[in-house]
């Protein structure tokens, strides 16, 4: 399938999911993440959920990271459309952006090269580790600024598609993708 068709399909599937099912799936994903070999590292970049788009509730994973005394980094889009990496602390005040994304009001910026693991939002992914996001390219640009060995973990409410027809050279593949039912490991990892 083409990315535009996958976006349409998975946006509808997400829209139709119930809030209790979304919370349950988010909890399962957080528990599955604990099985990945990523927990000895220091800096973890994680998106904060857009509740209106019924994204996976990442608050469970943020709590796990904080409980393990990890450096939690969240994104903020600057005026040039670039993702900034903001250190999340107990005192961080959040405000919803124009896209309804909770973002830090003030950003204690962390260089992309310091980040060890990135949890990546997505609408769909395939069995080769390619992903479909919202189409703005924020994460592809950001991931190219990270170290080559950064671990890229997608989280998805739905299982993998067989393939994405229009993958480009600009697309950065995942190392893992975790769903409520399964953990996928990709050859690139």
PETA-V918263 format. One record per pair of residues at least 24 apart in sequence whose C-alpha atoms are under 10 Angstrom apart, sorted by sequence separation. I is the first residue (numbers start at 1). GAP is how many residues later the second one is. D is the distance in whole Angstrom. If there is no record, write none. Layout:
I:GAP:D  I:GAP:D
This chain:
66:24:10  77:24:9  84:24:9  85:24:5  86:24:6  129:24:10  130:24:10  151:24:6  152:24:7  153:24:5  154:24:6  155:24:6  156:24:8  157:24:9  158:24:10  159:24:10  160:24:9  76:25:9  84:25:7  85:25:5  86:25:9  118:25:8  129:25:9  150:25:9  151:25:8  152:25:8  153:25:7  154:25:9  155:25:9  156:25:10  159:25:9  30:26:10  39:26:9  42:26:10  44:26:7  45:26:8  46:26:7  47:26:8  48:26:7  62:26:10  75:26:9  76:26:8  77:26:8  84:26:8  85:26:7  144:26:9  156:26:10  29:27:9  30:27:9  34:27:9  42:27:9  43:27:6  44:27:6  45:27:6  46:27:6  47:27:6  48:27:8  75:27:9  76:27:5  84:27:8  85:27:7  144:27:10  29:28:9  30:28:8  33:28:8  40:28:10  42:28:6  43:28:5  44:28:5  45:28:4  46:28:5  47:28:6  48:28:10  74:28:9  75:28:7  76:28:7  84:28:8  115:28:10  118:28:9  143:28:10  144:28:8  155:28:9  26:29:9  27:29:9  29:29:9  30:29:9  31:29:9  39:29:8  41:29:8  42:29:6  43:29:6  44:29:6  45:29:6  46:29:7  47:29:9  74:29:8  75:29:8  76:29:9  83:29:10  85:29:10  117:29:10  125:29:8  131:29:9  141:29:8  143:29:7  154:29:10  26:30:5  27:30:8  30:30:6  31:30:8  34:30:9  40:30:9  41:30:9  42:30:9  43:30:7  44:30:8  45:30:7  74:30:8  76:30:10  85:30:9  112:30:8  113:30:10  116:30:8  124:30:9  125:30:9  130:30:10  131:30:10  140:30:7  141:30:9  142:30:10  143:30:10  154:30:9  23:31:10  25:31:8  26:31:5  27:31:9  29:31:9  30:31:5  33:31:10  39:31:9  76:31:8  112:31:8  113:31:10  115:31:7  116:31:8  123:31:10  124:31:9  125:31:8  129:31:9  130:31:10  140:31:6  141:31:9  153:31:10  19:32:10  22:32:7  23:32:10  24:32:10  25:32:9  26:32:7  27:32:9  28:32:10  29:32:9  30:32:9  75:32:9  112:32:9  113:32:7  114:32:8  115:32:8  116:32:10  117:32:9  118:32:7  119:32:9  120:32:7  121:32:9  122:32:7  123:32:9  124:32:7  127:32:9  128:32:9  129:32:10  131:32:10  132:32:8  139:32:9  140:32:6  153:32:9  22:33:8  23:33:8  24:33:10  26:33:9  27:33:7  30:33:10  31:33:9  74:33:9  76:33:10  112:33:6  113:33:5  114:33:8  116:33:8  117:33:6  118:33:6  119:33:6  120:33:6  121:33:6  122:33:7  123:33:7  124:33:9  125:33:9  126:33:8  127:33:6  128:33:9  130:33:8  131:33:8  137:33:9  139:33:8  140:33:9  22:34:7  23:34:7  26:34:8  27:34:8  30:34:8  75:34:10  111:34:9  112:34:5  113:34:5  115:34:10  116:34:5  117:34:5  118:34:5  119:34:5  120:34:5  121:34:6  122:34:7  123:34:8  124:34:7  125:34:8  126:34:5  127:34:6  128:34:8  129:34:9  130:34:7  137:34:9  19:35:8  22:35:8  23:35:10  26:35:9  73:35:9  74:35:10  111:35:9  112:35:8  113:35:9  115:35:7  116:35:6  117:35:6  118:35:6  119:35:6  120:35:7  121:35:8  122:35:9  123:35:9  124:35:8  125:35:5  126:35:4  127:35:6  128:35:7  129:35:10  132:35:9  18:36:9  73:36:9  74:36:10  113:36:10  114:36:9  115:36:9  116:36:9  117:36:7  118:36:8  119:36:7  120:36:9  124:36:7  125:36:6  126:36:5  127:36:6  128:36:9  131:36:9  15:37:9  17:37:8  23:37:10  73:37:8  113:37:9  124:37:7  125:37:9  126:37:5  127:37:9  130:37:7  152:37:9  15:38:7  16:38:9  112:38:10  125:38:8  126:38:6  130:38:10  151:38:8  14:39:7  15:39:7  46:39:10  71:39:10  125:39:8  126:39:10  132:39:9  14:40:6  15:40:10  45:40:7  124:40:9  131:40:8  149:40:9  12:41:10  13:41:10  14:41:8  45:41:9  130:41:7  131:41:8  11:42:8  14:42:10  45:42:9  46:42:10  73:42:8  130:42:7  131:42:7  11:43:9  44:43:10  45:43:10  72:43:10  129:43:9  130:43:5  131:43:7  11:44:10  43:44:9  71:44:9  73:44:10  74:44:10  129:44:5  130:44:6  73:45:9  74:45:10  128:45:8  129:45:5  130:45:10  48:46:10  50:46:9  128:46:8  129:46:7  131:46:9  52:47:10  53:47:9  126:47:10  128:47:9  129:47:7  130:47:10  52:48:8  53:48:10  125:48:9  126:48:10  128:48:10  129:48:7  50:49:8  51:49:8  52:49:9  125:49:9  50:50:6  51:50:8  127:50:10  49:51:9  50:51:5  51:51:9  126:51:10  49:52:7  50:52:7  125:52:8  48:53:7  49:53:7  47:54:9  48:54:6  49:54:10  120:54:9  47:55:9  48:55:8  81:55:9  82:55:10  83:55:6  119:55:10  122:55:10  129:55:8  47:56:9  81:56:10  82:56:7  83:56:8  118:56:10  128:56:9  129:56:8  130:56:9  81:57:7  82:57:9  85:57:9  119:57:10  120:57:9  127:57:8  128:57:9  129:57:6  61:58:10  83:58:8  84:58:9  119:58:9  126:58:10  127:58:9  128:58:6  129:58:8  82:59:8  83:59:6  119:59:10  127:59:8  128:59:7  129:59:8  82:60:8  83:60:10  126:60:10  127:60:10  128:60:8  129:60:10  58:61:9  77:61:8  58:63:10  75:63:10  75:64:10  45:65:10  56:65:8  55:66:8  56:66:10  43:67:9  45:67:9  55:67:9  75:67:10  55:68:9  43:69:10  43:70:10  44:70:9  45:70:7  43:71:7  44:71:6  45:71:8  46:71:8  47:71:9  42:72:9  43:72:5  44:72:6  45:72:6  46:72:6  47:72:7  49:72:9  42:73:8  43:73:5  44:73:5  45:73:5  46:73:5  47:73:7  48:73:9  41:74:9  42:74:7  43:74:7  44:74:6  45:74:6  46:74:7  47:74:7  41:75:6  42:75:8  43:75:9  44:75:8  45:75:8  46:75:9  40:76:10  41:76:8  38:78:9  39:78:9  38:79:7  33:86:10  58:97:9  56:99:8  55:100:10  56:100:7  55:101:9  56:101:7  55:102:8  54:103:10  44:106:10  44:107:9  45:107:10  46:107:10  14:109:9  13:110:10  10:112:10  11:112:7  10:113:6  11:113:9  38:113:8  9:114:9  10:114:7  7:115:9  8:115:9  9:115:9  38:115:10  7:116:6  6:117:8  7:117:7  36:117:10  6:118:7  6:119:9  3:120:10  33:120:9  3:121:9  3:122:10  10:122:10  33:122:9  11:123:10  56:123:10  7:125:7  30:125:9  6:126:7  7:126:8  29:126:7  6:127:10  7:127:7  29:127:8  3:128:9  4:128:9  7:128:9  29:128:8  3:129:6  26:129:9  28:129:10  2:130:10  3:130:9  4:130:9  26:130:9  3:131:9  4:131:9  25:131:9  26:131:8  3:132:9  25:132:7  25:133:10  22:135:8  21:136:10  17:140:10  36:140:9  36:142:9  14:143:8  33:143:10  13:144:9  14:144:9  33:144:9  13:145:9  33:145:7  32:146:7  33:146:9  10:147:9  31:147:10  32:147:8  33:147:10  36:147:9  10:148:8  29:148:10  30:148:9  32:148:8  35:148:9  29:149:6  30:149:9  31:149:9  32:149:9  36:149:10  28:150:9  29:150:6  30:150:9  32:150:8  33:150:8  28:151:8  29:151:5  32:151:7  28:152:5  29:152:8  26:153:9  27:153:8  28:153:8  29:153:9  25:154:8  26:154:7  28:154:10  29:154:9  6:155:9  25:155:5  24:156:8  25:156:9  6:158:8  22:158:10  5:159:10  1:160:9  1:161:9  2:161:9  3:161:7  1:162:7  2:162:6  3:162:7  4:162:9  1:163:5  2:163:5  3:163:7  1:164:5  2:164:6  3:164:8  1:165:8  2:165:9
